[in-house]
Amino acid sequence: MARFEQERTYEKDIHPDYHTITVELTDGSTFATRSTWGKEGDVLKLGIDPKTHPAWTGVHRLMDSGGQLAKFNKKFSAFGLKS
């Protein structure tokens, strides 16, 4: 018998449970999807989603942690950058 004609055997019970959950977006809207996360009927609440994340909204904010932005502006002020 050729190699590709041999019967294949697979391991049983190695895959996680795949079930329906509800995903809640930051604006409170929800949708149902199938996932391996949680248990059947659980609600996954998102803290960041396409309605709030700058990558999708186009609104970008600079966060100045530890004065890094101020330090950058001071260092490069001679190049005409405005703070």
N, C-alpha and C positions, 0 to 999 in steps of 0.2 A: 504494500500500500504506500502511495506517495506521501511525503510529509504533509502536504497541504490537505490531504484527504483524511487525516487522522482526526478522531473525535477530540474536541477540546474540552477540558474540564476547568471550571472556574471555582474559586473559593466562594462559599456561601456566607451570608451574614457579615460581610466586611464593610458594607456601605452604611453611612449614617442615615438616620430616619429623614425622609424628605416629606414635608408636610406644608400646610397652608398657614401663613402668618399675616398679620396686618401691619403695614408700615405707615407711621404717622409723620407727616412733614412738619416743618417749623410753623407753618400757618394753620395747622390743625386739620388739614385735609388728609385723607387716608386712602390707601388702596391695598388690595389683597395680592399676595404673591406666594410662590412656593419657595421654601428655603430649608436648609439644614440647621438654621439658627433657632434656638429656643425649643419650645414645644408647640404642638398643634394649638392654634388660637391665640398665641402670645402676640403682644403689640410691641413693635420695635419703634421707639421714638428717636427721630433723627435730630441732632443738634445743628447740623450743617446739611443743606441740600441745595439743589440747583436754583432755588428761589432766593437764597441768602448768600451763597458763596461767591466771592469776587470773580472767580474764574468764569462763572456763567452770567453774572449780573453786569460785569463791566465796571463796577464801582470798586475802586481800590483805595484802601486807607493805609497810610504808613504808620506803623506802631513804633514809637521811640522807646525802646527798652534800654535803660541804662545810659540815656543821653547820646546814643550812637548817632542819631540823626543830627543833633545839634553839633556834635563833634565833626561830622562830615561836612556840614554847611560851613562851619568855621574854617576848616582846612582848605576847602575849595572855593571860598568866597571870592578870591582874586580872579577866578575864571568866569565871573559874571553870573554864577548860579544864584537864584533868589531863594531865600528861606521862607 
